[in-house]
Amino acid sequence: MAHTASSHPMIARAAGPLSGTARVPGDKSISHRALILGTLAVGETRISGLLEAEDVLNTAEAMRAFGASVVRVGPGGWHIHGVGVGGLAEPESVLDFGNSGTGSRLVMGLMATSPISAVFTGDASLRRRPMSRVLEPLRLFGAEAVAREGGLMPLTLKGAGDAMPVRHHVKVASAQVKSALLLAALNAPGKSTISQSALTRDHTEKMLAAFGAEISVEPLEGGGEAVTVTGEAELKPAQVDVPRDPSSAAFPLVAALLVPGSEVLIPAVLLNPRRIGLLYALREMGANVEVTNRRLSGGEEVGDLTVRASALKGFEVPAEWAPSMIDEYPILSVAAAFASGRTVMRGLEELRVKESDRLAAMAAGLKAIGVRVEELPDGLIIEGTGGEVRGCATVETHMDHRIAMSFLVAGLATREPVTVDDTAMIATSFPEFVHLMQNLGAELVEG
Ligand code: S3P
């Protein structure tokens, strides 16, 4: 693909083993939620370890537009003076969420039960992603939305002047949708119950409890759970210590597995069981990853990961694991390409509506670097090479940070270098990625 003036291509090539300590940034999901719940609490919420990446900074800006005082006091340290549930001001201009599906959808929920309107937009990737999955159930609370054809941004959401409580089953396996509805429920009278068959990440539920909301979680017969929130809530400010992001840790982790002779320590990573399916999958594939010093930090389990280069074997990833590793399939696909034997991944239709169509992007990228892969409607079948991947290609990243990082990791272990067409989007979730990898010994150079 021709490089445009504004694209930032990068070349990754094999060098010596990776070694050292990889301090990955704060968890993206928890960072968004800390800013949002801080806005809904009256008084000062203090955050440490906030992810200072474009996606989260856009959410911070949106919280200011709704009237909160959001102040950075030092690296990762942020103080928020919230406006209280029911106290949101109407934003005076368009809210631009950049690349972030999470930020935009959670904020739609946040304002859907307040008598204000807001206009939502984002970058070219976000403007292609489906918003009806949130807008439709938000109508049950009394909100109204006008979106582009197909439920796309830019869109206008008019919050309910007289919100109603809701009982709704979320069919799509999305924590974003569940969380948006839970946030909307906070300003509706009475109890709202949001159920879901998939066990998606539960950071909203945990953090709501920490901010003093009345919330309960019941298992559903046949799997899944129902979350009940009492509305017209009064949230108390809290101290939120954001653990390091396992979805970012996944990149140095897989790099250390693939580059012969490597040993890397990744400290204080979030180990919430709904987030670490990748760790289980890699272990099934023969990865040498030791978890030590398990402890609690801010209501979440964290631990230190020691990763040593390992010969991997293919694995059939159970489809039910998908919610616990939904953002990790791109990097898992790279690991699978270097494994011996076949890896099968199914139940992944959601990957088609992420920052890019990740099934198509991974299949194309893997083929380009010399890996045999079959693209299924809901997954990938990857024929592992036993460690011998050619490389020698430029991979298209389609405005997707995780596709960019995945193929840069691949290029550290291929026979010939791998170029990715654009690295600009890495700043949406992991601005220090290139530096951090170079400090471990990775050879990444501007292309
Ligand atoms: C997120 C949920 C996931 C994930 C995203 C972050 C969240 O999306 O892909 O990166 O913070 O709730 P879905 O819930 O839409 O699958």
Residues whose N, C-alpha, C, O or C-beta is under 5 A from the ligand:
A	BS01	S3P	S29 T102 A173 S174 A175 Q176 I326 D327
